């Protein structure tokens, strides 16, 4: 499986600058799996909406990776006197990540064929 967006698309077309190239493949693969799941494996890898959704999900995943420290999400940090406050978890990090990925994907793909779960009239012929 290849990710829906490559690093060149991420930096040039999408304008991404959060995920470093050395981490891109790992993060983009996970982002692509979210897109694949939420589009019921209908995503067209050549569609820029699919690619942009993948890039934004990748940004979110990488941001989550960087925000986690010792298995806990950092709510705030002060480096002058080194003070760290941790967020109170409302669910597991993966549940939160899935919810956010779903929101991003819906933002890009609502009103397209990719989120359609119904059946076509032609399915009965």
C-alpha positions in Angstrom: 0.0 0.0 0.0 1.3 3.4 -0.9 0.2 6.6 0.9 -2.4 8.7 -1.0 0.0 11.7 -0.9 3.7 11.9 -1.3 6.1 14.3 0.3 6.4 16.5 -2.8 2.6 16.9 -2.9 2.6 17.6 0.8 5.1 20.4 0.6 4.4 22.0 -2.7 0.6 21.6 -3.5 -0.8 21.3 0.1 1.8 23.6 1.5 2.6 21.5 4.5 5.6 22.2 6.7 4.9 20.3 9.9 5.9 16.8 9.2 9.6 16.3 8.4 10.5 14.2 5.4 12.2 11.6 7.5 8.8 10.9 9.3 6.5 11.4 6.3 6.1 7.8 5.1 5.1 6.4 8.6 2.7 9.3 9.2 1.2 9.3 5.7 0.6 5.6 5.7 -1.4 5.9 8.9 -3.3 9.0 7.5 -4.0 7.1 4.3 -5.4 4.2 6.3 -7.8 6.6 8.1 -8.9 8.0 4.7 -9.3 4.5 3.3 -11.4 3.4 6.2 -13.7 6.5 6.2 -14.2 6.3 2.4 -15.1 2.6 2.5 -12.0 1.9 0.4 -13.4 4.1 -2.5 -10.7 6.8 -2.4 -9.1 7.7 -5.7 -5.4 8.4 -5.1 -5.3 10.9 -8.0 -8.0 13.1 -6.5 -6.5 16.2 -4.9 -9.3 16.3 -2.2 -8.2 12.8 -1.1 -4.6 13.9 -1.1 -5.3 17.1 0.9 -7.4 15.2 3.4 -4.5 12.8 3.8 -2.0 15.6 4.3 -4.2 17.3 7.0 -4.7 14.0 8.8 -0.9 13.4 8.6 -0.3 16.9 10.2 -2.7 16.0 13.0 -1.1 12.6 13.6 2.4 14.1 13.7 1.2 16.9 16.0 -0.3 14.3 18.3 3.0 12.3 18.3 4.9 15.5 19.2 2.4 16.5 21.9 2.6 13.2 23.7 5.2 12.9 26.4 5.5 9.9 28.7 2.2 8.7 27.3 0.3 11.8 28.4 -0.7 14.8 26.3 0.9 18.1 27.3 -1.6 20.9 27.8 1.1 23.6 28.4 4.8 23.9 29.0 7.0 26.6 30.3 10.7 26.3 29.6 12.0 29.1 31.7 11.6 27.2 35.0 10.6 23.9 33.3 7.0 23.5 34.2 4.7 21.0 32.4 0.9 20.7 32.7 -0.7 17.6 31.4 -4.2 17.4 29.8 -6.9 15.5 31.5 -7.7 12.6 29.1 -11.3 12.4 27.9 -10.7 9.1 26.2 -7.8 7.2 24.8 -5.4 9.1 22.5 -6.4 6.7 19.7 -10.1 7.5 20.2 -9.4 11.2 20.1 -7.2 10.7 17.0 -9.9 8.7 15.2 -12.5 11.4 16.0 -10.3 14.2 14.7 -9.4 12.2 11.6 -13.0 11.7 10.9 -13.7 15.4 11.2 -10.9 16.3 8.9 -11.9 13.8 6.3 -15.6 14.9 6.4 -14.4 18.5 6.0 -12.7 17.7 2.7 -15.0 15.0 1.4 -18.5 15.9 2.4 -20.7 16.2 -0.6 -18.5 13.8 -2.6 -19.1 10.2 -3.6 -16.4 9.1 -1.2 -18.5 9.3 2.0 -21.6 7.7 0.5 -22.6 4.5 2.3 -25.9 3.8 0.5 -26.7 1.6 -2.4 -27.3 2.6 -6.0 -30.4 1.7 -7.8 -28.2 -0.2 -10.2 -27.2 -2.6 -7.5 -30.5 -4.5 -7.9 -30.3 -5.0 -11.7 
